[in-house]
Amino acid sequence: MANIHANIITKELGSYLRKHVAACLRLLDEGATVPFIARYRKEVTGGMDEVIVRSVQERHLALTELDKRKEYIIDVIRAAGALTVELEERIDETLDAVVLEDIYLPYKPKRNTRAQAARSLGLEPLAKIIMAQNSSDIERQANKFVKEGVESADAAIAGAADIIAEWVSESEKARNIVRARYQRSATISSKVVAGKEEEGKNYMNYFEFSEPLRTCNSHRYLAIRRGEEEGVLKVSINIDDEEMIDRLTRMFVKPGAATSVVDVVKGAVKDGYRRLMRPSIETEIANATKEKSDTAAIQMFADNVRQLLMASPLGKKRVLAIDPGFRTGCKMVALDEQGNLMAHEVIFPTPPANDYIGATDAICYFVDRFRIDAIAIGNGTAGRETERFVRDIMFPRKVQIFVVNENGASIYSASDVAREEFPNEDVTVRGAVSIGRRLLDPLAELVKIDPKSIGVGQYQHAVNQTRLKESLDYVVESCVNTVGVNVNTASKQLLSYVSGIGPTLAGNIVKYRAENGDFTERAQLLNVPRMGEKAFQQCAGFLRIPGGVNPLDNTAVHPERYALVEQMAIDAKADINRLVRDKNLLHNIELDRYVTKEVGLPTLTDIILELEKPGRDPRSMAEEIPFDDTVRKIDDLHLGQELTGKVNNITAFGVFVDLGMKENGLVHISQLSDRFISSPSEIVSIGQRVKVKILDVDVARGRIALTMKGIQQ
């Protein structure tokens, strides 16, 4: 099947040779991961990046599932004695799942339908006679079928009509006509369920809603369906039924047929459409629209998660993290450069205690004693008040102050992961540690939390949860392997996302490290239980060992290319250490000399880039984003006011911006740019500093409308 799939996928991609697609499929079938193939097998795949490799993988899996479905359908039709050579060929050649199901429908084993009941009474021959529309005396024909269970000619005709109705509903041509009309002209409508007005006020926009289905964008469709699931809305997708019945009637009724026969066929067509075909096609169209909407929402969510995971790390600095609160106080923890907990305390600078002096003394003591470089303040309850208090303090040393998104910190603090890391600390301390570690390295900390809980989703609970998990797992894996992982400091959770490792092997690596000390070279990974040659091949290039025996172990150069780099060093009359340090030597290397059948210029170029910056982090460094201190609550805003904010969520319809207060502002997609854009991601990214202007303020509903048009960023 892989060869057939290679032909199909090559044709669909259009920009890669068949040998490249076939090589990619072979590597995937052999257990190679997407990051490994994209990074270390560029020559055999024609330079496919992660996105293309991933699309090849997904299409291969989809085609495999389609093949299984085809085999099942062929077996069912064969068992029924209805399989012909032509039918089997048509099934084999079909690549569209909808077309496949239409082909299968007439042969699908039936339940106890009205048509099945009529067949069991022997009325199918009468149905064929009526459908041929050659007889002028239908009642005389029907009388031949009167017997036990069929009390009259009218009963026989009614049973035959049920069979005809099923034939109409299973007609592939008729279904295509109705399906096409739904795709072009269907209208989606929603109404509030009586008595649910107050309970469902979040869906007020859809209490009396109607729109062409083809123009209903993904977030509106998901919102409507969510309202339907919650019992607030009644939803329907409709076309002009009478027009469609007329068209199907013209299709099935023969000109010149006897009136009595025509009336039966017309009635059967109408019944087949209304009772059988329309509900089936409506469900199919609804499911297809839901799948399309899911795809758009999941892609948006995945893009947001990627941006959040790839957010700028602070780097090797000491952090004081504060989880703000009012009555229970602010939980304060000191973390070293690796994120290890050094000390914790509770301070009460906010109402009702307002212990400014005691809190100031405690913070200054921590900053001085633990040589703190930066302060991370959670953006939850009391976050703004705590930030303003902290910014007014004269510290004994220079510190940076950051507001950190704390979404999901409470979930982490109560998790098994947190209990394993801090068995002797309560949830408040664990939550503060998570906030501080997010500043040090967002990626390393956020991998411990379900991506759905980190606050950048849109209708994430309304989409297909299996597809969402697969997409987010891929995003996390991609981010982790793009950055690379220090094998001596990484948590089990972080290691589990490294190419080829997984949770069990990650646990073994952490246990081996605890028992034997830090790894000093990549080759030692082969001593870890269950680390075979294949797993080592897949993971080694993504694991880093700073300060190890071999400087190449702190780069993305794969061990399988160490001999090549050593030869480069010999040819340059230098050792590896000098080759890594001396850019002039690297720039003078003639790469063409080292091209072989296995190693081409793409891999050689990657090697040189890695040697130029060993251990580099592709992420930029974190920077402070100060807010306007005169704006503390929504009442402080006025129309036309310009402010600096930080993007903290991106949706299909716009961007939510943190302005340094409780409420976020919304920049609608139409207010992001003077030019047309199809997605807000074309203009902004999560965590980006932006300048905005106030368009409208609704104090009662806590809503702030913003614009970025005409503002120099």
C-alpha positions in Angstrom: 0.0 0.0 0.0 2.9 2.4 0.7 3.7 2.5 -3.0 0.1 3.3 -3.9 0.0 6.0 -1.2 3.3 7.5 -2.5 1.7 7.9 -5.9 -1.4 9.5 -4.5 0.4 11.9 -2.1 3.0 12.9 -4.8 0.2 13.9 -7.1 -1.5 15.9 -4.3 1.6 17.7 -3.1 2.7 18.5 -6.7 6.1 19.9 -5.7 8.0 16.8 -4.6 9.3 13.9 -6.6 7.8 10.5 -6.0 11.1 9.1 -4.7 11.1 11.8 -2.0 7.6 11.0 -0.9 8.3 7.3 -0.9 11.4 7.8 1.2 9.5 9.8 3.7 6.8 7.1 4.0 9.5 4.4 4.4 11.1 6.4 7.2 7.8 6.9 8.9 6.9 3.2 8.6 10.3 2.4 10.1 9.5 4.4 13.2 11.3 7.7 12.4 9.8 10.8 14.0 8.7 13.9 12.1 11.4 16.1 13.8 14.1 13.6 13.0 13.1 13.2 9.3 12.8 17.0 8.8 16.1 17.7 10.5 18.4 14.8 9.6 17.1 13.2 6.4 16.8 16.3 4.1 18.6 14.6 1.2 16.3 11.6 0.9 13.1 13.7 1.3 14.1 16.5 -1.0 14.3 19.0 1.8 10.8 18.5 3.3 10.3 20.6 6.4 8.3 19.6 9.4 5.0 20.8 8.0 5.3 18.8 4.9 6.5 15.7 6.7 3.6 16.0 9.1 1.1 16.4 6.2 2.6 13.3 4.5 2.2 11.4 7.7 -1.4 12.5 8.2 -2.4 11.7 4.6 -0.7 8.3 4.9 -2.7 7.5 8.0 -6.0 8.7 6.4 -5.4 6.6 3.3 -4.6 3.6 5.5 -8.0 4.0 7.3 -9.7 4.5 3.9 -8.1 1.2 2.7 -9.4 -0.6 5.7 -12.9 0.7 5.1 -12.7 -0.3 1.4 -11.7 -3.9 2.4 -14.6 -4.1 4.8 -17.1 -2.8 2.2 -15.9 -5.2 -0.5 -16.1 -8.1 2.0 -19.8 -7.2 2.9 -20.8 -6.8 -0.8 -19.0 -10.0 -1.7 -20.8 -11.9 1.1 -24.1 -10.6 -0.3 -23.2 -12.0 -3.7 -23.5 -8.5 -5.3 -19.8 -7.8 -6.0 -18.8 -7.3 -9.7 -15.4 -6.6 -11.2 -16.5 -3.1 -12.2 -17.9 -2.4 -8.7 -14.7 -3.6 -7.0 -12.6 -1.5 -9.3 -14.6 1.6 -8.6 -14.3 1.1 -4.9 -10.6 0.5 -5.1 -10.1 3.7 -7.2 -12.2 6.0 -4.9 -10.3 8.4 -2.7 -13.2 10.3 -1.4 -14.8 8.8 1.8 -18.2 10.5 1.0 -18.3 8.9 -2.5 -17.3 5.6 -1.0 -20.2 5.6 1.4 -22.6 6.6 -1.4 -21.4 3.6 -3.4 -21.8 1.3 -0.4 -25.2 2.6 0.7 -27.5 0.4 -1.5 -25.6 -2.7 -0.3 -25.4 -1.7 3.4 -27.1 -4.2 5.6 -30.5 -2.7 6.6 -32.1 -2.5 10.0 -35.9 -3.0 10.4 -36.9 -0.2 8.0 -40.2 0.2 6.3 -38.6 -0.9 3.1 -37.2 -4.0 4.6 -40.6 -4.9 6.0 -42.1 -4.5 2.5 -39.3 -6.7 1.0 -40.0 -9.4 3.6 -43.6 -9.4 2.3 -42.3 -10.0 -1.2 -43.2 -6.5 -2.6 -39.9 -5.7 -4.3 -41.0 -7.0 -7.7 -44.1 -4.7 -7.5 -41.8 -1.8 -6.7 -39.7 -2.6 -9.8 -42.9 -2.7 -11.9 -44.0 0.6 -10.6 -40.6 2.2 -11.0 -40.4 1.0 -14.6 -43.5 3.1 -15.2 -44.7 1.0 -18.1 -47.9 -0.3 -16.7 -51.2 1.7 -17.1 -53.1 -0.3 -14.5 -51.1 -0.3 -11.3 -54.0 -1.6 -9.2 -54.3 -4.7 -11.3 -50.6 -5.4 -10.8 -50.8 -4.7 -7.1 -53.7 -7.2 -6.6 -51.3 -10.0 -7.6 -49.4 -9.3 -4.4 -52.3 -9.4 -2.0 -51.8 -12.2 0.5 -51.3 -12.8 4.2 -49.8 -9.7 5.6 -50.8 -7.7 2.5 -54.5 -7.1 2.9 -55.2 -5.0 -0.2 -53.9 -3.5 -3.4 -53.5 -0.2 -1.6 -51.4 -1.9 1.1 -49.2 -3.5 -1.6 -48.7 -0.2 -3.3 -47.9 1.5 -0.1 -45.2 -1.1 0.7 -43.8 -0.9 -2.8 -43.6 2.9 -2.4 -41.6 2.5 0.8 -39.1 0.4 -1.2 -39.0 3.1 -4.0 -38.5 5.8 -1.4 -35.4 3.9 -0.1 -34.1 3.6 -3.7 -34.5 7.3 -4.2 -32.7 8.1 -1.0 -29.8 5.7 -1.9 -29.4 7.0 -5.5 -25.9 8.3 -5.8 -26.9 10.8 -8.5 -29.8 12.1 -6.4 -27.6 12.4 -3.3 -25.0 14.4 -5.2 -27.7 16.8 -6.4 -29.0 17.3 -2.9 -25.5 17.5 -1.4 -24.5 20.1 -4.0 -27.5 22.2 -3.2 -26.8 22.1 0.5 -23.2 23.1 -0.1 -24.2 26.1 -2.3 -27.5 27.3 -0.8 -28.1 25.9 2.7 -29.0 28.3 5.5 -28.1 27.7 9.1 -30.7 29.0 11.6 -30.9 29.0 15.4 -33.6 29.9 17.9 -33.5 30.1 21.6 -35.3 27.2 23.4 -38.3 28.6 25.3 -37.5 29.4 28.9 -33.7 29.3 28.3 -33.3 33.0 27.7 -31.6 33.9 31.0 -29.6 30.7 31.3 -28.3 31.0 27.8 -27.6 34.8 27.7 -24.0 34.1 26.5 -25.6 32.9 23.3 -27.9 36.0 22.9 -26.5 36.8 19.5 -27.9 33.5 18.2 -31.4 33.6 19.8 -32.8 34.6 16.3 -30.1 33.9 13.9 -30.0 32.9 10.2 -27.1 33.0 7.8 -26.0 31.2 4.6 -24.0 28.2 5.8 -21.1 28.8 3.4 -20.5 32.2 5.0 -20.8 31.1 8.6 -17.3 31.2 9.9 -15.8 28.6 12.2 -16.1 30.4 15.5 -19.8 31.3 14.9 -20.6 27.7 13.9 -18.9 26.2 16.9 -20.6 28.7 19.2 -24.0 27.8 17.8 -23.4 24.1 18.1 -22.1 24.6 21.7 -25.4 26.4 22.5 -27.3 23.5 21.0 -25.3 21.0 23.1 -26.1 23.0 26.2 -29.8 22.9 25.4 -30.1 26.6 24.8 -30.5 26.7 21.0 -32.4 24.8 18.5 -30.4 24.6 15.3 -31.3 23.6 11.7 -29.7 23.6 8.3 -32.2 24.0 5.5 -32.6 24.3 1.7 -35.7 25.0 -0.4 -37.4 21.6 0.0 -40.1 22.1 -2.6 -37.6 23.1 -5.3 -35.5 20.0 -4.5 -38.6 17.7 -4.6 -39.6 19.1 -8.0 -36.1 18.5 -9.3 -35.9 14.9 -8.0 -39.4 14.2 -9.3 -38.3 15.3 -12.8 -35.3 12.9 -12.4 -37.3 9.8 -11.4 -40.7 10.3 -13.2 -40.8 9.2 -16.8 -42.7 11.5 -19.3 -45.9 9.9 -20.6 -46.3 7.4 -17.7 -49.8 6.7 -16.5 -51.1 9.2 -13.9 -51.8 6.5 -11.3 -48.2 5.3 -11.6 -46.8 8.9 -11.6 -48.7 9.7 -8.5 -47.1 6.7 -6.7 -43.6 7.6 -7.8 -44.0 11.2 -7.0 -45.2 10.3 -3.5 -42.3 7.9 -3.0 -39.8 10.6 -4.2 -41.2 13.1 -1.8 -41.2 10.6 1.1 -37.7 9.4 0.2 -36.4 12.9 0.2 -38.1 14.2 3.4 -37.9 11.1 5.5 -34.7 9.5 4.5 -32.4 11.6 2.3 -32.7 15.1 3.7 -32.0 14.1 7.3 -29.0 12.0 6.1 -27.5 14.8 4.0 -28.2 17.5 6.6 -26.3 15.4 9.2 -23.5 14.8 6.7 -23.2 18.5 5.9 -23.4 19.5 9.5 -20.6 17.0 10.3 -18.5 18.2 7.4 -19.0 21.9 8.5 -18.2 20.9 12.1 -15.0 19.1 10.9 -14.0 22.2 8.9 -14.7 24.5 11.8 -12.8 22.1 14.1 -9.8 22.2 11.8 -9.8 26.0 11.8 -10.2 26.3 15.5 -7.6 23.6 16.3 -5.1 25.3 13.9 -5.7 28.6 15.6 -5.3 27.1 19.0 -2.2 25.1 18.0 -0.6 28.3 16.5 -1.3 30.1 19.8 0.2 27.3 21.9 3.3 27.2 19.7 3.8 31.0 20.2 3.3 30.6 23.9 5.7 27.7 24.2 8.3 29.5 22.0 7.9 32.7 24.1 11.2 34.4 25.1 12.9 32.8 28.1 14.6 34.9 30.7 17.6 32.6 30.7 20.0 31.7 33.5 18.8 34.2 36.1 17.6 34.0 39.7 13.9 34.7 40.0 11.6 35.9 42.8 8.1 34.6 41.9 5.0 36.0 43.4 1.5 34.4 43.2 -0.7 37.3 44.2 -3.7 37.2 46.5 -5.8 39.4 48.8 -7.1 37.8 51.9 -4.7 34.9 51.9 -1.7 37.1 50.9 0.9 36.8 48.2 3.0 33.6 48.0 6.6 34.4 47.3 9.3 31.9 46.3 13.0 32.3 45.4 14.3 30.2 42.5 17.9 29.7 41.4 19.1 29.7 37.8 17.9 26.2 37.2 14.5 26.8 38.7 15.2 25.1 42.0 13.3 26.3 45.1 15.6 28.1 47.6 13.0 29.6 50.0 9.4 30.7 50.3 7.4 33.2 52.3 3.9 34.8 52.4 3.5 38.6 52.3 0.4 40.8 52.7 0.8 44.0 50.7 -2.8 44.0 49.4 -6.1 44.6 51.0 -7.3 43.8 53.6 -4.0 43.7 55.4 -2.1 46.4 53.4 1.1 45.5 55.2 3.3 47.6 52.9 6.3 47.9 55.2 6.5 44.2 56.2 6.0 43.1 52.6 8.7 45.6 51.4 11.2 44.3 54.0 10.5 40.7 53.1 10.9 41.2 49.3 14.1 43.3 49.7 15.5 40.7 52.1 14.9 37.9 49.5 16.3 40.0 46.6 19.5 40.7 48.5 20.0 37.4 50.2 19.3 35.2 47.1 20.9 37.7 44.5 17.6 38.0 42.6 17.8 39.2 39.0 14.1 39.3 38.1 10.7 39.3 39.7 7.8 37.3 38.1 4.3 38.3 39.2 1.2 36.2 38.3 -1.5 38.1 36.4 -4.4 36.6 38.3 -6.4 38.0 41.3 -4.6 40.9 42.9 -1.9 40.7 40.2 -2.2 44.4 39.2 -2.2 45.7 42.7 0.8 43.5 43.6 2.7 44.7 40.5 2.2 48.4 41.3 3.3 47.7 44.9 6.5 46.0 43.7 7.3 48.7 41.1 7.3 51.3 43.8 10.0 49.5 45.9 13.6 50.7 45.9 15.5 47.4 45.6 19.0 46.8 47.0 20.1 45.6 43.5 18.9 46.0 40.0 15.9 43.7 39.2 13.6 43.4 36.2 9.9 43.0 36.8 7.6 40.9 34.6 3.9 40.0 34.7 3.5 36.3 33.9 0.4 34.6 32.6 -0.6 32.2 35.3 -3.3 30.2 33.5 -3.0 26.6 34.4 -0.6 27.2 37.4 -3.3 26.0 39.8 -3.8 22.8 37.7 -0.1 22.1 37.8 0.1 22.8 41.6 -2.4 20.1 42.3 -1.0 17.6 39.7 0.9 14.4 40.3 3.9 16.1 38.6 3.9 18.9 41.2 3.5 16.5 44.1 6.4 14.4 42.8 8.6 17.5 42.4 7.6 19.1 45.7 6.2 16.4 48.0 6.7 18.6 51.2 5.2 21.9 49.9 1.6 22.9 49.6 -0.2 23.9 46.4 0.3 27.6 47.0 4.1 27.2 46.9 4.0 24.9 43.9 1.8 27.5 42.0 4.3 30.3 42.7 7.2 28.1 41.6 5.4 27.4 38.3 4.9 31.1 37.7 8.6 31.8 38.3 9.7 28.9 36.1 7.5 30.1 33.2 9.6 33.3 33.2 12.9 31.3 33.2 11.8 28.9 30.5 8.2 28.9 29.3 8.7 25.7 27.2 10.2 23.6 30.0 7.5 24.6 32.4 4.4 24.6 30.2 5.0 21.0 28.9 3.9 19.9 32.4 0.4 21.2 31.9 -2.4 20.1 29.5 -2.1 22.6 26.6 -5.9 23.1 26.8 -5.4 24.7 30.2 -2.9 27.5 29.3 -5.4 30.1 28.3 -5.0 30.7 24.6 -7.9 28.6 23.2 -11.1 29.4 21.3 -14.0 26.9 21.8 -11.4 24.2 22.7 -14.1 22.2 24.5 -16.4 22.3 21.5 -14.0 20.7 19.0 -13.0 17.0 18.4 -11.0 16.2 21.5 -9.0 13.4 19.9 -7.9 15.6 17.0 -7.2 18.5 19.4 -4.9 16.3 21.5 -3.0 15.0 18.5 -2.5 18.5 17.2 -1.3 19.9 20.5 0.9 17.0 21.2 2.6 17.5 17.8 3.0 21.2 18.5 4.7 20.5 21.9 6.9 17.9 20.3 7.9 20.3 17.5 8.7 23.1 19.9 10.7 20.9 22.2 12.8 19.5 19.4 13.3 22.9 17.7 14.8 24.3 20.9 16.7 21.2 22.0 16.9 19.9 25.6 19.7 19.9 28.2 19.7 16.2 29.1 21.2 17.0 32.5 18.5 19.4 33.7 15.4 18.5 31.8 12.3 17.2 33.7 10.8 13.8 32.8 7.9 15.7 31.2 10.2 17.7 28.9 12.3 14.7 28.0 9.2 12.7 27.1 8.5 15.0 24.1 12.0 14.6 22.7 12.0 12.7 19.4 12.1 8.9 20.0 11.9 9.0 23.8 8.4 9.0 25.3 7.3 8.8 29.0 8.9 5.5 30.0 12.3 6.2 28.5 12.2 9.7 29.9 11.7 8.3 33.3 14.6 5.9 32.8 16.9 8.8 31.8 16.0 10.8 34.9 16.5 7.8 37.1 19.9 6.9 35.5 21.0 10.6 35.9 20.0 10.5 39.6 21.9 7.3 40.2 25.0 8.0 38.1 25.4 11.8 37.9 25.3 14.0 34.9 25.9 12.7 31.4 29.2 13.8 30.1 28.7 12.6 26.5 25.8 11.5 24.3 27.1 8.0 24.0 26.4 7.4 27.7 22.7 7.5 26.8 23.1 4.0 25.4 23.6 2.8 28.9 20.1 3.9 29.9 17.7 0.9 30.2 15.5 0.5 27.1 17.6 3.0 25.1 18.2 1.0 21.9 20.1 2.0 18.8 16.9 3.1 17.1 15.8 5.3 20.0 19.3 6.8 20.3 19.3 7.6 16.6 16.0 9.4 16.9 16.8 11.4 20.1 20.5 12.1 20.2 20.6 15.1 18.0 18.0 16.9 20.1 19.7 16.4 23.4 22.3 18.8 24.6 25.2 18.3 27.0 26.8 21.7 27.9 30.4 21.4 29.1 30.6 17.8 28.1 33.6 15.9 26.8 32.8 16.5 23.2 31.7 20.1 22.2 29.6 18.6 19.4 27.4 17.1 22.2 26.1 20.6 22.8 25.0 21.2 19.2 22.3 19.8 16.9 25.0 18.0 15.0 23.9 14.3 15.0 26.5 11.7 16.3 26.3 9.9 13.0 28.0 13.0 11.5 30.8 13.4 14.1 33.3 11.6 11.9 32.6 14.0 9.1 33.1 17.0 11.4 36.3 15.5 12.7 37.6 15.1 9.1 36.7 18.8 8.5 38.9 19.7 11.6 41.8 17.5 10.4 41.6 19.1 6.9 41.6 22.6 8.6 44.6 21.5 10.7 42.6 22.2 13.9 40.8 20.2 16.7 37.1 20.2 17.3 37.3 22.8 20.0 39.1 25.3 17.8 36.8 24.6 14.9 33.8 25.5 17.0 35.4 28.7 18.3 37.0 30.0 15.1 34.4 31.3 12.6 37.1 32.1 10.0 38.0 28.4 9.9 34.4 27.5 9.4 33.8 30.0 6.7 36.8 28.8 4.8 35.6 25.2 4.6 34.7 24.1 1.1 31.5 22.2 1.6 31.5 20.7 -1.9 34.5 18.5 -0.8 32.3 16.7 1.7 29.3 16.0 -0.4 28.5 12.3 -0.7 25.5 10.2 -1.7 24.3 10.3 1.9 25.3 13.8 2.9 24.4 16.8 0.7 24.7 20.5 1.0 21.6 20.9 3.1 23.0 18.8 5.9 26.5 20.3 5.5 25.0 23.8 5.8 23.1 22.8 8.9 26.4 21.5 10.5 28.3 24.7 9.8 25.4 26.8 11.3 25.5 24.7 14.4 29.2 24.9 14.8 29.0 28.7 14.5 26.7 28.9 17.5 26.9 25.8 19.7 24.1 25.5 22.2 22.2 28.4 20.7 18.5 28.9 21.7 16.4 29.9 18.7 14.1 32.0 21.0 14.7 35.7 21.7 15.3 36.8 25.2 12.4 38.1 27.4 11.8 41.8 27.8 9.7 43.9 30.2 6.5 45.4 28.9 5.5 48.2 31.3 1.9 49.3 31.4 0.5 52.9 31.8 0.4 53.4 35.6 -2.4 55.9 35.3 -4.7 53.2 34.0 -5.7 50.9 36.9 -9.4 50.1 36.2 -11.8 50.3 33.3 -13.2 53.7 34.5 -9.8 55.2 33.8 -10.2 54.7 30.1 -11.5 57.3 27.6 -12.1 57.3 23.9 -9.1 58.0 21.7 -6.6 57.2 24.5 -3.5 55.4 23.3 -1.9 52.7 25.4 0.7 50.0 25.3 -0.4 46.4 25.9 0.6 42.8 25.4 -1.2 40.3 23.2 -2.4 37.4 25.4 -4.8 35.5 23.1 -5.5 35.3 19.4 -8.9 34.2 17.9 -10.3 34.0 14.5 -12.3 37.2 15.0 -9.6 39.3 16.7 -6.9 39.8 19.4 -7.2 40.1 23.1 -4.8 42.6 24.6 -3.7 42.9 28.3 -3.7 46.6 29.2 -2.5 46.2 32.8 -6.0 46.0 34.4 -8.5 43.3 35.1 -10.3 43.5 31.8 -8.6 42.7 28.5 -9.3 44.8 25.4 -10.3 43.3 22.0 -8.9 44.4 18.7 -11.4 43.1 16.1 -9.7 41.6 13.0 -11.1 44.6 11.0 -9.2 47.0 13.3 -5.8 45.3 13.1 -4.7 46.7 9.8 -5.7 49.0 7.0 -5.1 46.1 4.5 -7.2 43.0 4.3 -6.0 40.1 6.4 -7.5 36.6 6.7 -6.0 35.8 10.1 -4.9 38.0 13.0 -1.7 35.9 13.2 -0.5 37.8 10.0 -0.2 40.9 12.2 0.5 39.9 15.8 1.8 37.0 17.9 1.2 35.9 21.5 3.2 38.0 24.0 3.9 40.8 21.5 4.0 44.4 22.7 1.5 46.5 20.8 0.2 50.0 20.8 -3.6 50.4 20.7 -6.2 53.2 20.8 -9.5 53.0 22.7 -12.5 52.8 20.4 -15.3 52.1 22.8 -15.7 51.2 26.5 -18.7 49.3 27.9 -18.2 49.6 31.7 -21.3 47.7 32.6 -20.3 44.6 30.6 -16.6 45.1 31.1 -15.8 45.3 27.4 -13.1 47.4 25.7 -12.9 47.8 21.9 -9.5 48.7 20.6 -7.9 49.6 17.3 -4.3 49.3 15.9 -5.1 51.2 12.7 -3.0 54.3 12.0 -0.8 53.7 15.1 3.0 53.5 14.6 4.0 50.2 16.3 
